[in-house]
């Protein structure tokens, strides 16, 4: 299998990297985080003009028809620069569900505006008390003429505070889980926004007989399989973002070791510290390899939750190792808001708790061990 990126994919990554480098340094990023909605509308428009927002959508839906590899390349660059724009939360995950489940009319009505940056989506699936990989939902849907009405609570909804429309999972009257489109400003919808640990935004969304449109039309059935596949793809996207963040955290740490002096010499002269930095590099390459593995599986059309768990387990472990070492080797400055390493560690920590922690993925994988056959040599 060829793991080398094509010239076009390398160029895509370089273009996104240049755009984000012009948009953000540490100071400007911190200022942007303090604004509403916590990310830059200007950068969002530039990403739309570049075609990044519609990268994964089909051409007839206003996109570029690119695959998971191109998505991985872009997410790595967002992770490297710690750009707060909600590409995964507002486009890739909910837009991917519209693409997978929606009718042709729904796709062509919604996705071109998402790709153009004028419509923001959010996926409202998690509920208070729920825990990955639990896929049950308590929000209920009741038929109302040609539409439905939803009742219940979703929390957390990543970037649900700024979404124009919500893709909501709810129990169908006849059983199973359906996906519904709900206008964020519709009657019966109440949003309570908040800031998350990693400086991003989220919301609790309450539905009180809120009007909703069923994705897929009146004949749509249980969408559980589509939700599971979308979460596998989202895990791969988070892996790619984490790899970008880890690479930059390692670079910052290496530069610090080369410039910070103790006892009249730079820290890079201390063998123990260089060995620890080398171990960080090993962890990064392990995570990168597993990220490529998960992305390659998606590119082959395989949304295997076991592959996703194997990849995320290693990525989460590598992220913890690199994050802790980066802070330790920077000393006290490593945990200050003014220095970028602390922000990378915060984001890596949040990624490690999204769609399952390393312990939850390990538990899932160990539960399947008995089902494998014995390899004989």
N, C-alpha and C positions, 0 to 999 in steps of 0.2 A: 504494500500500500504506500502511495506517495504522500508524505506529510509536508511537502514543500508547497508554499502558497504560490499561486500564479502571479504573473506580473500585475494583472488587474487587481487582484486582492491586496497585494503589497501597496499598490498605488492608492487604493481605497483607504487602507489604514493610515498611510502617510498624509492623505488629504484631511481626514478627520483629525489626526494628531495636530496638524498645522492650524486647523480651524480652532480647536480647543486651546491650543497654546496661545493664540492671539486673544482669545476671549478671557482666559483665566490665568492669573497668578495667585499666590496665596492670599494676598490682600483683597483682590477683587472678588475672589471666590467667597471669602468670609462676608464681604459686604452683600453679595448676592443672596447668601443664605439668610440674611436678616430681613430681606424684602419679602413681599408676598408676590408669588406663591413659593418663594424659596429657590427659584431657578430663573434663568433668563429667557424671556420671550424672544428677544433678539437672536440669541443662539439657537433657540428652537426653530425660528424661521430660517436661519442659515442651514440648519440640518435638513429642513424640508426642501430648500432649494437645491441642496446637494443630492437629494434623493434618498437620504438615510432613513427617513421616517417611513417611506414606502418600500424599503428594500426587500422585505419579505412577502409583500403582496403580489398577486398576479398582475400582469400587465393590463388585463381587461378591467381590473379593479383599481387602476391608477398607480400601480406599483412597478417595481423593476423586475420582479420574478426571480430574485436572487435566492440563494439557498442558505442553510445554516452556517456554512463556513464564513460567508460574508458578514452574517450577523455576529459571529464570534469575533471577527477582526474588529468590528466597530465597538463591541462591548469591551474588548481589551483596552481600547484607546480611552473610552469613557472611564474605565477603572484606573488607568494610568494617570489621568488628569484629575480624577475625582470630580468630574463634571456632574452637577446635581440634576441635570435634565432627565425627566422620567421616561426614557425610551422603552424600558421593559414594562413598567407599570401602566403607562398610558397608551402604548402602541403595540408592542410585540405580543404581550400576553392577551389582553382583551381583543386586540385586532386579530390575532391568530384564531381566537374562538369564533369571531364573526366570520372569518374566512372559512373555517372548518365546518360550521354548523348553519350559518345564515343562508337564506335563499339568494338567488342571483340579484333580486331587487334590493334586498337588504345590504348585500355586499357593495353593490354599485352606488347605493345611496350614502353609505357610511364610510367605506374605506378610502375613496379618493379624498374626502375631507380630512381624514386622519393622516393620510400620506402628505397632504398639503399643509398640515400643521394647524388647521383652523378648527378641528374638533378633537377634544381630549376624551379618552375613554378611561375607565378603571374597572378592574375585575373585583367584584364583591362576592367573595366565596367563604372566607374564614368567618367563624362565628365565635362569640364569647364562650370559652371553655373547650373549644375544639382544638385538636392537636394533630399535626401531620403524623401518619398518613390517613387519618380519619376523614372519610369523604361524605359523611352524613350531614344533612342540612336540616335546620329547624324552621327556616323561612318557608312559608307556604304560599302557594299560588291558587287562587280561586277564579274560575271562569266568570267573565263579566261581558256578556254579549259576544263581540268578535275578539275581545281582548282578555286580559287577566288583571287581577289585583293582588299585590304582594303584601304580606304582613310578616314582620320579624325584624331581627337585628343582625347586622354584619359588622364585624370588627376583629382585626384591623383591615381597613381598606386602603392599600398603599396609594397615595396621591389621590384619594377620594375627595379631598378638600377642593381640588381645582378641576375635577372632571366635569365635562358637559353632559356626559351620558355614562350610565353604569351598565355593565354586563353582570347580571345577578343570577346566581344559582339558587333554585328554589324547588321544593317538592311539588311534583305535578299532581293534579287531582286523581289521576288513575294510577299513581305510583311512579317511581323513578325520579330522576332529577332533570329539570329543564333549565335552559338558559334564557334569560329575559333581558330585554332592553328597557331601561328606565331612565327618563330624563332626570338629571340631577336636581332640577328646580321644579319637578312635578309636585302636584298636591299630594300630601301624605308622605313626602320624603323629608327627613330631618338629618342634617349632617352636623357632627360635632368634630371640628378639626383639632389636631394636636401635632406636636413635633415628636419625632422618633429619636431614639438613642443616637443614630448616626446622622443627625441634623437634617434628615429628610422630613417629609410631611405625610400624615395619614389622617384617617377620619373614622369615627363610628357613624354608621348610617342606619337609621331606623326607618322602617317602612310601615305605614299605617294605612292599609288598603290603597297602596299607591298603584296607579295605572301602569301597566307593563305590556310590552309586545314580545311574543314568543319568538325566539330565534329559530329559524327553520320553518316557520309557518305552522298552520293548524295541524299538519300531519307529523310534526317533529316528535320524536320519541325520546327515550332516555339519553341524556348527554354525558353520562358518567365517563364513558370511554374517551370522549373528546376532551373532557376536563383533565383526565389523567394524562393524556398525551400532551396537552398544553402545559401542564406542570412539569413534565419531563423536559420539554423544550425550555421552559423558564429556568429550571435547574442548570441546564447547559449554559444558558445566558449568564446566570450568576457566577458559574465557574469561570467563564471567560473574563467577566469583570473583575473577579477576585485575582485572577492571574495578572491582569494589568496592574492592579493595586499592589500586589506582592512584588512585582518587578520594580515598581517605583520605590517601594519601601526599602528594598534591598539596595537600589542605586543610591538613595539618600544616605543609607547607613554606611555604604562603602565610601562615599565621598566624605562623610563625617570622620571616618577612621583615618582618611588620608590627610585631613587638615587639622583635626583637634590634637593638641599636644599635651602630653603628661610627662613630667620629669625630663623636659627638654627635647623629647622626640614625639613624632606623631603616633597615634594609637595603632596605626597599621604596622608598626614595628614590633608590637606585642604578638607573639605567635599564637597564644590562646585565643585572642580576638580574631585573628585571621582565620583560624580553624573554625570558629563559630560562624563567621561570615561565609565560609565555604559550605558549612552545613546548611545555611540558609539557602544558598544557591541550589544545593541538592534538593531541598524541599520544593523550591520553585519549579525545578525541572520535572519533578514527580507530579506536581499539580498541573503543569502545562501538558504533560503527556496524557494525563487522565482527562483533561479538558478536551484535548484533540480526539481522544477515544470516544467520548460522549458525543461530540459534534460529528465525527465521522459516522457514527451509528445513525444519527438523525439524517445526515446527508444520504444515507443508504435507504432511508424510509423506515427505519426501525426506532420506535419510541418505546424502548425497553426500560421499565422502571428499575430492573436489577442493574443494568449498565449505568443508569443515572445515579443510583445509590453508591455503586462502586466509585464512580468519579467524584461525587460530592463528598464522600467520606475522606478521600485523600486530599481534596482541595481544602476542606475544612481543617484537617489536621495540619496541612502545610501553612494555612493562613494563621492558625494559632501560633505555630512555631516561629514563623517569620515576624509576626506582629510583636510577640513577646521579646524576641531577640532585638528587634529594631528599637524598642523602647529601652531595654536594658543597656544597649551599647551607646545610646544617646545620653543616658543618665537622666537627670531631672528635667532637662529641656524636652525630652521625648514625650512627656505627658502634658505639655502646655498647649493651650489653644493656638498660640501664635506660631507654633512650629508644625509643619505638615504631617509629620509621622503620626501624631496622635489621631488625626483625622482618618488616615489610612487604617489604623488599628480599629477605630470605631466602626468604619464601614465594613471591614473584614469580619468583625464580631457580629454585626447585624446580618451579613450574608450567611454566616455560620448558623444562624437561628431561623433562617427563612427556608420554608419547604423542607424542614427536618434538620436537626442538629446531627453532628457526627455520631453521637451515641444512638440516636434513633435510626440512622441509616445502618449502623453496625448491627443493631438488634434485628432489623429487617433482613439483613444479609445472613446473619447466623441462623435465623429461623428457617432459611431455605437450604442450609447445608445438608440436612438429612435427605433432601430430594435429589442430590447429585449422585451419579454413579461412581464407583471406585475405578480409578485409573490403574491399569495394570501394564507393567513394562515387560 
